[in-house]
Amino acid sequence: MLGLAWRWYGIYNNDPTFDENFHLYAAKDLQRGVPSDYTRAWLVNHSISWLYVYFNPQTYHEHVYVAKIPGIILSSLAIFPVYFLGRLLSPAAGLMAAFLWVVSPWGVGTSRVIREYAFYPVFITLEIYLTYILMQVAFFEKENIAVGYYRYYFVFIVFILVYF
């Protein structure tokens, strides 16, 4: 909760940069059903478009506010995979890693930007954690190889959604 509050506080402090407006326009195009020329960061554009349908913003600043919500939420959710990665060393390391992510100026700053940068930490740390678990299963537990492939396929799909 502290991470979410920390990221939400000051959401109005900075206006979007030039290239962030492209995500706003692309989300608006998706909402209208018009093909957009800006196809970068599919997940960002679609999540903003879905929130536009739900919140129905009217002014430019309402559009900006709604467009920042997915980044803030996903950046706040990154605390869980960060904690689990740190817990691999020790529970205290997991708590310290989670706390450092909550108060990280870089994490807070990128969560308020309408770009895919706020989406990366949650997916990348989740992917690293799942890959570690997969390696444990594949090399040390000798589990059924088909189950291992299905788990790895899930990690691969997450990777594809984030980067492409």
HELIX and SHEET records of a PDB file:
HELIX    1   1 LEU A    2  TRP A    8  1                                   7    
HELIX    2   2 GLU A   20  ARG A   32  1                                  13    
HELIX    3   3 TRP A   42  PHE A   55  1                                  14    
HELIX    4   4 TYR A   60  LEU A   77  1                                  18    
HELIX    5   5 ILE A   79  ARG A   87  1                                   9    
HELIX    6   6 PRO A   91  VAL A  103  1                                  13    
HELIX    7   7 PRO A  105  SER A  111  1                                   7    
HELIX    8   8 GLU A  116  ALA A  118  5                                   3    
HELIX    9   9 TYR A  120  GLN A  136  1                                  17    
HELIX   10  10 VAL A  137  GLU A  141  3                                   5    
HELIX   11  11 ILE A  145  TYR A  163  1                                  19    
END                                                                             
